[in-house]
Amino acid sequence: MGIGEKKPLALFTQIEEMVEWLASFGKSQSNGVTRQLYSKEWQAAQQAVEKRMEEAGLRAYYDDVGNLFGRLAGRQENASTILTGSHIDTVIDGGKYDGAYGIIASLIAVEYLYKHYGLPRKNIEVVSLCEEEGSRFPMTYWGSGSIAGIKSFADIQDLKDANGMPFVEAMRQAGFGQGKYPQPRRDDLDCFIELHIEQGEVLEREGKSIGVVSHIVGQRRYNVTVIGESNHAGTTPMGWRKDAMHTAAELIQVLMQRAKETSPELVTTVGQMSVEPNISNVIPRKVTFSMDIRHSDEQVLFEFCEAVCKEFKLITSKHHTEFSIYNWMNEKPVKMCERLNKISESILGREGIPFKKMTSGAGHDSQVFGQFCPTSLLFVPSHKGISHSPYEFTRTEDLEKGIQLLIKVLYELAY
């Protein structure tokens, strides 16, 4: 058998069993998964993965924020490390595959390589990153950001969860943040490979088995506030009104229309809105709404946001209202490593596996690692694009194709 080729039934069974095994830690009544950072469910999952790493012949160890690594040491002295994996945490009542699949796939791939080809030249480490989602504390990418050195203990000192539990106390109760383990910052990484479900429906709609991500989109998020004047809904003529809702509706319409005209890849979402006084027979005085704007080209993102802001000023002036805009997130697009992508594309091309070069509209740990070391993000299809839901699903056939590709990529890089 060639690299990564196993009896299909054996691999199918292994994948399905491991998906259900990891999903059992934090399983909800709706058959979803809730596994938040440093919770009891999170601790049980990390300990189970630690045991599984050791059973696969890897040396398991933690760093001081709770990232878990399974190390297969290379033959070369002072060799660099190839890191592969994803995040163990979930949103509340999330799915079985988001993050978990990348950990399972990496474990299966590295175990296969060790059993069939022995020790690699370079070190390979499987990582179960402690946190990515930000679902418990107002902090995302705590695991990867700590490894890359862009997050630190100073960033979490004042953070609390919805129940008032301080971040530092939750970490301490889970056994971390006390200097018992190595500091998370790394300087030995050769590259990072992340295998993930798409969390969109592009691959499924186009009949492609693998997505090779070229860029992770940049994101800008804003809160827009429109100020008008409250008045009686029945006695105030339309021409005399300073209606904050009427203004906001036109701003949102312009935002959406401009997005459609600018680029097929540009997406914008208004997902939150509040109205004051929020009474059915009173003209709204104040409307606040969110804007989420994403594109893979920083210049396109910049020009679009600038143009929209100028048009907003004209519209609010026309309606005799005022507006303010607050930019609270400004994540630049991150380019994945072309060299690593070419390795995947060459393998897929040789084997006749249909794939798509694509951008990722969602953020992932690869967004952090991509600014730190050569990084490759690979997708498998998500059924109907559903994610962060108990209905999240990917066919085992697609999960297997992703793992087979990961085995071959790791072999080429490490052996």
C-alpha angles and dihedrals in degrees: 000000000000129000111308096002114136133159101285095226093054093050092043091053093046093051095047093046093049093048091054092041094056092040090058090073102083097001112172130213090256090056091255127119130248111186111152126183114287094354120136089257091052092049092049091050094049091048091050092050089047090055091046091051091054091048088055090056096257126132105242122207141153133225122221096270094050103263108149122215133190109200128204102188118223127232095236117090113244090005120173121243130250108209122203132171142071142234129311098201124091139197116255108290092357131158135280098245110045105105093340093078092058091054093046093046093050092049093050093045097049093043089052093050093048093049095047104032106020123219117001126229092243127039117265121200128188110211129202099194113215098224143003109142104066088218097138105029128026091257129097130195092020091151101046093033091057091051091049092046096240093110124053142173088264089066094060104043096103100032122116135177125237090276093053096256109149115236092231092051093049089050091049093049089053089054100256138108093047101098094257091122134041118283111264100235110108131197100172102073119127093184145324125239119192124187112195143161111261096237087209134072103241097104094046093047092049095043095240123147100203136030117209106200118219098179140006107223125250116242133211120185126190142177112217120198123195119194121200134143130281117230143149114299094215105039103041114088115229093244093055098050130112093200113180092191094051089051093046092050091055092046091053092047091052091047092054095043093049090049091055091048097045106057139335088233097051113098129184130183135190102200105157133047136168127190130200130238084003095202120141097229098040126085106242116254098190135023125181122187137171127238123202112187124180138179137147094234116072093205093053090048092049095047093046094051092046092050093047091050092053092049091048089058092054093048096048090048090052090054093045090242133119132230140193129192129206120197106206100164129040111168115171121223113265123215119218121225112279092203093056092044091053090056090056093042091051092051093047092046093051092050096044094238112156111239139166131221102222148155123247114237091192127067119246138174086267086070088066097038091046089067091048109040139354105298138187125194117195126187136205120197124277115214108248087345091275116157140153085041139096085246092064107127142168123181115250089234089062093044089053094051089054092051093047089053092048091052091054094044092050091047091053093047101041108026 
